[in-house]
């Protein structure tokens, strides 16, 4: 994964007040780390150093033997979530990476899994227009025509249809860090981030900043 970052947990949303502009800012609170470095390697294609980070300690009996040997070699406790980021300077295997790496970052990208909404129709899933409720209309929330009759006599690929909504990986880019609480390992990020409360998110420095 490009850029330095951390694994975190979304705690929820609130608002804080900006003393300069006197405005209320909607923020998402993320518990970012601390994450243990379980492996350090060099990317053969780019030559940059990659650090594998672990988050949320796992009970030893829940870890399979190959992973248990991996953690034993690193000298760390077993972890539930593993993710690779660019290696911060001066960090080696077995060290802890804390939220302090974001203290000087202005913008970050946050990746998470969106909330699952189950099977939904086109109105909710794709925000399509509903049918007329006047002039004899009886089809309010159905898809309507999905293709031509004789030509091409098929439904084109990519037509927006009912189906499963959500529960997919999403990334929101260029979110501003409003506050970094190093004592409690909390990040206050302006705006909303993907996922439900207590969901795992990946925070990294913004690629397009």
C-alpha positions in Angstrom: 0.0 0.0 0.0 1.4 3.4 -1.0 2.1 5.9 1.8 2.5 5.7 5.5 -0.6 4.7 7.5 -2.3 2.8 10.3 -5.1 0.4 10.9 -7.9 1.8 13.0 -11.5 1.3 14.3 -14.3 3.7 13.5 -15.9 4.8 16.8 -18.6 7.1 15.5 -19.3 10.7 14.5 -19.7 13.9 16.5 -19.0 17.6 16.0 -16.4 20.0 17.4 -16.2 23.7 17.2 -13.5 25.7 15.4 -12.4 28.5 17.7 -11.2 30.6 14.7 -14.2 30.4 12.4 -16.8 29.7 15.2 -18.2 26.9 13.0 -19.3 23.4 14.0 -17.3 20.8 12.1 -18.7 17.3 11.6 -15.9 14.8 12.4 -15.5 11.0 12.5 -13.5 9.7 15.5 -11.2 6.9 14.6 -9.1 4.9 17.1 -5.9 4.6 15.1 -3.4 2.0 16.4 -1.2 1.5 18.1 -0.1 -1.1 15.6 2.8 -3.5 15.9 5.2 -4.1 13.1 5.1 -7.8 12.3 7.3 -7.8 9.2 9.6 -5.5 7.2 10.4 -6.2 3.6 11.6 -4.5 0.4 9.3 -4.2 -2.6 11.2 -5.7 -5.5 9.4 -3.6 -8.1 9.8 -0.2 -6.5 12.6 -0.8 -4.0 10.8 0.9 -1.2 10.5 -0.6 2.3 7.2 -2.0 3.3 6.0 -2.6 6.9 3.3 -5.1 7.8 1.2 -3.8 10.7 -1.0 -5.7 13.1 -4.1 -4.4 14.9 -6.4 -5.9 17.6 -4.7 -8.6 19.6 -6.0 -12.1 19.0 -6.2 -15.0 21.4 -3.3 -17.5 20.6 -5.7 -20.5 20.2 -7.6 -18.7 17.5 -4.5 -18.2 15.3 -3.5 -20.9 12.8 -0.1 -22.5 13.0 1.5 -20.7 10.0 0.4 -17.3 11.4 1.5 -18.2 14.9 5.0 -18.9 13.6 4.9 -15.6 11.7 4.1 -13.7 14.9 6.6 -15.7 17.0 9.4 -14.8 14.5 8.5 -11.1 14.7 8.4 -11.3 18.5 4.9 -9.8 18.8 1.5 -11.0 20.0 -0.9 -12.5 17.5 -3.1 -9.9 15.8 -6.5 -10.1 14.1 -6.0 -7.6 11.3 -2.8 -7.3 9.2 -2.1 -4.7 6.6 1.0 -3.3 4.7 2.0 0.3 4.5 5.1 2.2 3.7 7.6 1.9 6.5 8.1 4.9 8.7 11.6 6.0 9.4 13.4 4.3 12.3 10.8 1.6 12.7 11.9 -2.1 12.8 10.1 -5.4 13.4 8.5 -5.6 16.8 8.2 -1.9 17.2 4.9 0.0 17.8 3.6 2.6 15.3 1.3 5.1 16.9 -1.1 7.9 15.8 1.8 10.4 16.1 2.7 9.7 12.4 -0.3 11.8 11.5 0.6 14.8 13.6 2.1 16.6 10.6 -0.2 15.2 7.9 -3.0 17.5 6.6 -5.0 15.1 4.5 -5.5 11.4 4.6 -7.3 8.7 2.6 -9.6 6.4 4.5 -10.6 2.9 3.3 -13.3 0.8 4.8 -16.2 -1.6 4.0 -19.5 0.2 3.5 -22.7 -0.8 5.4 -24.6 -3.7 3.9 -28.1 -2.8 2.8 -29.2 -6.2 1.5 -31.3 -6.6 -1.7 -32.6 -3.2 -2.8 -34.5 -1.9 -5.8 -33.3 0.7 -8.3 -34.8 3.7 -6.5 -32.8 3.2 -3.4 -29.8 1.4 -4.9 -29.2 3.8 -7.9 -31.3 6.8 -6.9 -33.5 6.4 -10.0 -36.6 8.4 -10.7 -39.9 6.8 -9.6 -42.9 6.4 -11.9 -45.7 8.9 -12.3 -48.4 8.8 -9.6 -50.9 10.6 -11.9 -52.3 10.1 -15.4 -53.1 6.4 -14.8 -49.6 5.4 -13.6 -49.4 2.3 -11.4 -45.6 1.6 -11.6 -44.0 3.7 -8.9 -40.7 2.0 -7.9 -40.0 -0.6 -10.7 -37.1 -0.3 -13.1 -39.1 0.3 -16.2 -37.7 -0.5 -19.7 -34.3 -2.2 -19.5 -33.7 -2.6 -23.3 -35.0 -2.3 -26.8 -37.5 -4.8 -28.4 -36.2 -6.0 -31.8 -32.8 -4.3 -31.9 -30.6 -5.4 -30.2 -33.0 -7.9 -28.6 -31.0 -8.1 -25.4 -30.2 -6.2 -22.2 -26.9 -4.3 -22.5 -24.2 -4.9 -19.9 -24.1 -2.3 -17.1 -27.9 -1.5 -17.0 -28.7 -0.4 -13.4 -30.8 -3.1 -11.9 -32.0 -4.2 -8.5 -29.5 -6.2 -6.4 -27.4 -6.3 -3.3 -26.4 -2.9 -2.1 -23.4 -2.0 0.0 -20.9 -4.3 1.8 -18.2 -3.3 -0.6 -14.8 -1.7 -0.2 -14.8 2.1 -0.4 -12.1 4.8 -0.2 -12.8 8.4 0.6 -9.9 10.7 -0.4 -8.5 13.9 0.9 -10.1 14.0 4.3 -8.7 16.7 6.6 -7.4 15.8 10.1 -8.9 18.2 12.5 -7.4 16.9 15.7 -4.8 14.3 16.6 -5.1 13.0 20.2 -1.8 11.1 20.8 -2.6 10.2 24.4 -5.7 8.3 23.5 -4.7 7.2 20.0 -7.6 9.1 18.4 -8.0 10.8 15.1 -10.7 13.4 14.5 -11.3 13.4 10.7 -13.5 15.9 9.0 -16.5 14.3 7.2 -17.8 10.8 7.0 -15.7 7.6 6.4 -17.0 4.3 5.1 -18.3 1.6 7.3 -20.4 1.0 10.4 -19.5 1.8 14.0 -16.6 -0.3 15.3 -15.7 -1.3 11.7 -12.1 -1.6 10.6 -10.7 1.2 8.5 -7.3 1.9 7.0 -5.9 5.4 7.2 -3.0 6.5 5.0 -1.5 9.7 3.8 -3.4 11.2 0.9 -2.2 10.2 -2.6 -3.7 13.1 -4.4 -3.0 15.8 -1.8 
